[in-house]
């Protein structure tokens, strides 16, 4: 499987979060992940949280990176247009895994907080922990990179199972 790697430079401005979401949606669609797929909405929420954290907590520019499973027709068109596929394998990512990274120049490690019920912030990394299949951070140059991965399920395979019971149509609502 080919993996397409894309990145977007993000200025330290809260308006950049919306731009990052729009950019990510277009890249997901190009890789064959439909905007109506639950995976796409999960990834957009994860991207929104990671970019927001970088913009709000560091005040530094950041780089949003995504490693996407390349749709076969997209890979063929890219190869035809450029003479090579332009895609590279992602270390540690399985077939269908989407990896999101946000790198910034701050050496301050991320801190997962536990917000009280009435708090208006402090839930970002809790959301990342709950939605991503894996997440973590590492130093990168003088700064750091926070990453998360989401595995794409095969069509018809349920993503949620609990003690042998499968829930195919699970919905969540934030109130």
LUMGU-475282 format. One line per field, with one value per residue (C-alpha): residue in one letter; x, y, z; residue number from 1. Coordinates in pm, 1 decimal, padded with zeros to 6 digits. Example, Ala and Ser with C-alpha at 12.3 -4.5 7.8 and 13.67 -1.06 7.14 Angstrom:
BEGIN
rogu = a, s
xx = 01230.0, 01367.0
yy = -00450.0, -00106.0
zz = 00780.0, 00714.0
tordren = 1, 2
This chain:
BEGIN
rogu = x, x, x, x, x, x, x, x, x, x, x, x, x, x, x, x, x, x, x, x, x, x, x, x, x, x, x, x, x, x, x, x, x, x, x, x, x, x, x, x, x, x, x, x, x, x, x, x, x, x, x, x, x, x, x, x, x, x, x, x, x, x, x, x, x, x, x, x, x, x, x, x, x, x, x, x, x, x, x, x, x, x, x, x, x, x, x, x, x, x, x, x, x, x, x, x, x, x, x, x, x, x, x, x, x, x, x, x, x, x, x, x, x, x, x, x, x, x, x, x, x, x, x, x, x, x, x, x, x, x, x, x, x, x, x, x, x, x, x, x, x, x, x, x, x, x, x, x, x, x, x, x, x, x, x, x, x, x, x, x, x, x, x, x, x, x, x, x, x, x, x, x, x, x, x
xx = 00000.0, 00119.2, 00101.5, 00062.2, 00236.1, 00109.2, 00175.6, 00046.7, 00225.9, 00009.1, 00055.4, 00008.0, -00341.0, -00668.0, -00818.2, -00567.7, -00761.1, -01049.9, -00809.9, -00639.4, -00976.8, -01070.9, -00730.0, -00749.4, -01099.9, -00979.1, -00676.9, -00891.9, -01127.8, -00832.6, -00716.5, -01055.5, -01186.5, -01532.7, -01637.5, -01944.7, -01737.5, -01714.5, -01335.9, -01323.7, -01515.1, -01296.8, -00981.4, -01109.8, -01184.5, -00837.4, -00673.2, -00877.9, -00769.4, -00398.8, -00376.4, -00570.7, -00330.5, -00030.8, -00177.6, -00311.1, -00040.8, 00279.1, 00219.8, 00459.7, 00404.5, 00335.1, 00328.6, 00033.1, 00130.1, -00092.1, 00000.6, -00291.0, -00352.8, -00342.9, -00650.1, -00536.1, -00660.7, -00497.6, -00162.5, -00186.0, -00271.0, 00015.9, 00256.0, 00138.4, 00170.6, 00511.4, 00676.9, 00689.4, 00433.2, 00543.2, 00432.0, 00637.9, 00573.9, 00491.7, 00693.5, 00471.6, 00146.0, -00066.1, -00266.1, -00547.7, -00392.2, -00410.5, -00144.3, -00177.0, 00115.2, 00143.7, 00499.8, 00585.3, 00893.9, 00802.8, 01005.0, 00733.2, 00580.0, 00202.5, 00014.8, -00304.6, -00546.2, -00869.1, -01122.8, -01403.0, -01759.2, -01806.3, -01460.7, -01461.2, -01126.3, -00875.0, -01029.6, -00823.7, -00579.5, -00853.8, -01045.3, -00734.9, -00679.7, -01039.8, -01070.6, -00729.8, -00613.5, -00266.9, -00113.0, 00203.1, 00466.0, 00837.0, 01102.6, 01165.0, 01460.6, 01428.7, 01052.9, 00816.0, 00569.4, 00238.3, 00092.4, -00207.9, -00313.6, -00656.4, -00702.5, -00952.5, -01187.5, -01280.2, -01634.1, -01885.1, -01655.2, -01779.5, -01541.2, -01685.3, -01702.6, -01756.2, -01745.1, -01853.5, -02137.4, -02100.3, -02254.6, -02278.1, -02469.9, -02321.0, -02373.0, -02227.2, -02367.1, -02194.1, -02435.4
yy = 00000.0, 00347.8, 00628.5, 00990.8, 01245.4, 01605.2, 01905.0, 02254.8, 02540.4, 02699.6, 03054.9, 03123.7, 03263.9, 03103.2, 03158.8, 02903.3, 02621.6, 02659.6, 02677.4, 02357.9, 02178.8, 02285.8, 02181.2, 01845.1, 01772.8, 01826.5, 01599.7, 01327.7, 01339.8, 01311.5, 00998.3, 00830.2, 00904.5, 01049.4, 01355.5, 01162.9, 00876.9, 00870.1, 00840.2, 01179.7, 01354.1, 01190.1, 01299.9, 01655.9, 01675.7, 01540.8, 01788.5, 02071.5, 01982.4, 01939.1, 02257.3, 02454.1, 02334.8, 02441.2, 02782.9, 02859.6, 02713.1, 02790.8, 03114.1, 02970.8, 02867.3, 02496.3, 02235.3, 02000.3, 01672.5, 01388.0, 01042.5, 00905.7, 00570.2, 00660.2, 00575.0, 00352.0, 00587.3, 00886.4, 00704.8, 00610.9, 00969.2, 01109.0, 00856.9, 00938.4, 01312.8, 01312.8, 00998.1, 00857.9, 00788.8, 01066.0, 00845.1, 00684.7, 00413.9, 00520.5, 00344.3, 00175.8, 00257.0, -00033.2, -00042.0, 00207.8, 00393.3, 00771.9, 00956.5, 01321.0, 01519.3, 01878.6, 02001.4, 02331.8, 02514.0, 02492.3, 02244.6, 02242.1, 01891.2, 01853.3, 01823.0, 01620.3, 01789.2, 01666.0, 01945.9, 01991.4, 01965.9, 02341.8, 02417.5, 02569.5, 02424.6, 02157.3, 01860.5, 01857.1, 01578.5, 01381.2, 01389.3, 01284.5, 00999.2, 00884.2, 00912.2, 00806.4, 00446.2, 00565.1, 00899.5, 01041.7, 01307.5, 01331.2, 01597.7, 01736.2, 01967.0, 02237.2, 02175.4, 01880.6, 01686.3, 01555.2, 01273.3, 01044.7, 00754.1, 00625.3, 00288.9, 00276.7, -00019.6, -00224.1, -00155.7, -00371.1, -00427.2, -00279.8, -00041.2, -00086.8, -00416.8, -00481.7, -00828.0, -01000.5, -00757.1, -00548.5, -00202.4, -00106.2, 00221.8, 00401.9, 00777.8, 01034.5, 01373.8, 01657.4, 01874.7
zz = 00000.0, -00085.8, 00166.1, 00064.5, 00289.1, 00288.1, 00509.2, 00578.4, 00750.9, 01019.5, 01149.2, 01523.9, 01467.7, 01586.6, 01238.5, 01109.9, 01279.7, 01034.4, 00740.7, 00862.5, 00881.6, 00526.0, 00393.5, 00571.0, 00435.8, 00080.4, 00133.4, 00289.3, -00007.8, -00249.3, -00069.7, -00102.7, 00247.0, 00195.5, 00393.2, 00511.7, 00657.0, 01037.1, 00994.7, 00822.8, 01100.4, 01365.6, 01185.3, 01142.3, 01515.2, 01601.0, 01364.0, 01510.8, 01865.6, 01782.3, 01574.1, 01836.6, 02107.0, 01900.0, 01819.0, 02167.9, 02390.2, 02197.5, 02008.0, 01745.8, 01385.9, 01343.0, 01069.2, 01022.4, 00854.7, 00740.9, 00615.4, 00419.5, 00256.6, -00109.7, -00316.5, -00607.8, -00881.5, -00709.1, -00694.2, -01062.2, -01165.6, -00956.6, -01109.0, -01461.3, -01402.8, -01237.1, -01363.2, -01006.9, -00738.3, -00502.8, -00213.7, 00057.8, 00314.6, 00668.5, 00934.1, 01192.1, 01015.0, 00896.6, 00575.9, 00604.2, 00898.7, 00889.4, 01088.1, 01189.3, 01333.1, 01447.0, 01498.5, 01663.6, 01788.8, 02158.5, 02363.1, 02632.0, 02642.8, 02607.9, 02934.0, 02945.7, 03184.4, 03337.1, 03308.2, 03558.2, 03430.9, 03395.2, 03251.1, 02902.2, 02799.9, 02897.4, 02716.9, 02395.4, 02473.4, 02649.6, 02321.8, 02130.7, 02377.2, 02340.9, 01962.5, 01831.1, 01818.9, 01924.5, 02011.1, 02158.6, 02121.6, 02055.2, 02039.5, 01693.7, 01653.4, 01918.8, 01946.2, 01947.5, 01738.1, 01872.1, 01664.8, 01654.4, 01437.5, 01339.9, 01173.2, 00890.2, 00924.0, 00622.4, 00497.9, 00683.6, 00981.9, 01307.0, 01480.5, 01830.6, 02017.8, 02387.5, 02544.6, 02224.7, 02152.9, 01840.2, 01806.1, 01442.0, 01470.0, 01767.8, 01781.3, 02017.1, 02099.0, 02281.8, 02474.4
tordren = 1, 2, 3, 4, 5, 6, 7, 8, 9, 10, 11, 12, 13, 14, 15, 16, 17, 18, 19, 20, 21, 22, 23, 24, 25, 26, 27, 28, 29, 30, 31, 32, 33, 34, 35, 36, 37, 38, 39, 40, 41, 42, 43, 44, 45, 46, 47, 48, 49, 50, 51, 52, 53, 54, 55, 56, 57, 58, 59, 60, 61, 62, 63, 64, 65, 66, 67, 68, 69, 70, 71, 72, 73, 74, 75, 76, 77, 78, 79, 80, 81, 82, 83, 84, 85, 86, 87, 88, 89, 90, 91, 92, 93, 94, 95, 96, 97, 98, 99, 100, 101, 102, 103, 104, 105, 106, 107, 108, 109, 110, 111, 112, 113, 114, 115, 116, 117, 118, 119, 120, 121, 122, 123, 124, 125, 126, 127, 128, 129, 130, 131, 132, 133, 134, 135, 136, 137, 138, 139, 140, 141, 142, 143, 144, 145, 146, 147, 148, 149, 150, 151, 152, 153, 154, 155, 156, 157, 158, 159, 160, 161, 162, 163, 164, 165, 166, 167, 168, 169, 170, 171, 172, 173, 174, 175
